[in-house]
């Protein structure tokens, strides 16, 4: 299991850009996260089903919030 963790860590460091600290996402990672969020938002599969009134958009808002936070850190520091 630690081998998989090491590989994921190496992939993340290979994608990170020079000058980015270990706690800040690189621009490439932020763009991939934005694309993934768009796919998730248009996908009919949700973490919280849309049939639950009032709660159906919480997962979508969470995804948007996380992606915006990462994009802000990556592009504007």
C-alpha positions as CSV (number, residue, x, y, z in Angstrom):
1,X,0.0,0.0,0.0
2,X,2.9,2.4,0.7
3,X,4.1,1.8,-2.9
4,X,0.9,3.2,-4.3
5,X,1.1,6.2,-1.9
6,X,4.7,6.9,-3.1
7,X,3.6,6.7,-6.7
8,X,0.8,9.2,-6.1
9,X,3.2,11.5,-4.3
10,X,5.7,11.3,-7.1
11,X,3.0,12.0,-9.7
12,X,1.9,15.0,-7.7
13,X,5.4,16.4,-7.5
14,X,6.0,15.8,-11.2
15,X,2.9,17.8,-12.0
16,X,3.7,20.6,-9.6
17,X,5.4,23.6,-11.1
18,X,8.7,25.2,-9.9
19,X,8.1,27.8,-7.2
20,X,5.0,26.2,-5.9
21,X,5.2,25.1,-2.3
22,X,4.2,21.6,-1.2
23,X,0.9,22.9,0.2
24,X,-0.1,24.9,-2.9
25,X,-1.6,23.3,-6.0
26,X,0.2,23.9,-9.3
27,X,-1.6,25.5,-12.2
28,X,-1.9,22.3,-14.1
29,X,-3.5,20.6,-11.1
30,X,-5.9,23.5,-10.7
31,X,-7.0,23.3,-14.4
32,X,-7.5,19.5,-14.1
33,X,-9.6,20.0,-11.0
34,X,-11.7,22.6,-12.8
35,X,-12.3,20.2,-15.7
36,X,-13.1,17.4,-13.2
37,X,-15.6,19.6,-11.4
38,X,-17.3,20.5,-14.7
39,X,-17.6,16.8,-15.5
40,X,-19.0,16.1,-12.0
41,X,-21.5,18.9,-12.2
42,X,-23.0,17.8,-15.6
43,X,-22.9,14.2,-14.6
44,X,-26.2,12.6,-13.5
45,X,-24.3,10.8,-10.7
46,X,-24.2,12.7,-7.4
47,X,-22.8,12.1,-4.0
48,X,-26.1,13.3,-2.6
49,X,-29.1,12.3,-4.7
50,X,-31.1,15.2,-6.3
51,X,-34.4,13.8,-5.0
52,X,-33.6,15.0,-1.4
53,X,-35.1,18.5,-1.2
54,X,-32.8,21.1,0.3
55,X,-29.7,18.9,0.4
56,X,-29.5,18.0,-3.3
57,X,-27.1,20.8,-4.2
58,X,-24.7,20.6,-1.2
59,X,-22.3,18.3,-2.9
60,X,-22.2,20.5,-6.0
61,X,-21.6,23.6,-3.8
62,X,-18.8,21.7,-2.0
63,X,-17.1,20.8,-5.3
64,X,-17.3,24.3,-6.6
65,X,-16.0,25.7,-3.3
66,X,-13.0,23.4,-3.2
67,X,-12.1,24.0,-6.8
68,X,-12.4,27.8,-6.5
69,X,-10.1,27.7,-3.4
70,X,-7.5,25.6,-5.2
71,X,-7.7,27.8,-8.3
72,X,-7.3,30.9,-6.2
73,X,-4.2,29.5,-4.5
74,X,-2.7,28.3,-7.8
75,X,-3.3,31.4,-9.9
76,X,-3.4,34.3,-7.4
77,X,-1.4,33.0,-4.5
